[in-house]
Amino acid sequence: MTGAETPAEHDCEQVLTRVYEFLDHELDEASGDAIRSHLAACEPCLDRFDVEQAVKALVSRCCGNDKAPDQLRSKVLLRISELSES
């Protein structure tokens, strides 16, 4: 990729900050399409995406069956409830 074809640096930053949302299918269709399009055009971001995807798969494989302690689960749910009320 050369010159005008190179995605803007701020676009790369935006894509990379949302990569886990993309991997977890948490983005709306338009945002997901924008990231897919960017990854197709930007080899450095695609390389980073591939690494993050591999890390996510490794963590899932190694720790995917671990259950959060009940106390942590309660604290998280309480905090979510507090945030949704404010």
Contacts in CASP RR format, 6 or more apart in sequence:
PFRMAT RR
TARGET T0000
AUTHOR 0000-0000-0000
METHOD contacts of the structure
MODEL  1
MTGAETPAEHDCEQVLTRVYEFLDHELDEASGDAIRSHLAACEPCLDRFD
VEQAVKALVSRCCGNDKAPDQLRSKVLLRISELSES
1 41 0 8 1.000
1 42 0 8 1.000
1 43 0 8 1.000
5 41 0 8 1.000
6 42 0 8 1.000
7 38 0 8 1.000
7 41 0 8 1.000
7 42 0 8 1.000
7 45 0 8 1.000
11 38 0 8 1.000
11 42 0 8 1.000
12 38 0 8 1.000
12 42 0 8 1.000
12 44 0 8 1.000
12 45 0 8 1.000
15 35 0 8 1.000
15 38 0 8 1.000
15 39 0 8 1.000
15 42 0 8 1.000
15 45 0 8 1.000
15 49 0 8 1.000
16 45 0 8 1.000
16 48 0 8 1.000
18 27 0 8 1.000
18 31 0 8 1.000
18 35 0 8 1.000
19 35 0 8 1.000
19 48 0 8 1.000
19 49 0 8 1.000
19 52 0 8 1.000
20 52 0 8 1.000
20 56 0 8 1.000
21 27 0 8 1.000
21 31 0 8 1.000
22 31 0 8 1.000
22 32 0 8 1.000
22 35 0 8 1.000
22 49 0 8 1.000
23 52 0 8 1.000
23 53 0 8 1.000
23 56 0 8 1.000
27 35 0 8 1.000
38 45 0 8 1.000
39 45 0 8 1.000
39 46 0 8 1.000
39 49 0 8 1.000
40 46 0 8 1.000
68 76 0 8 1.000
END
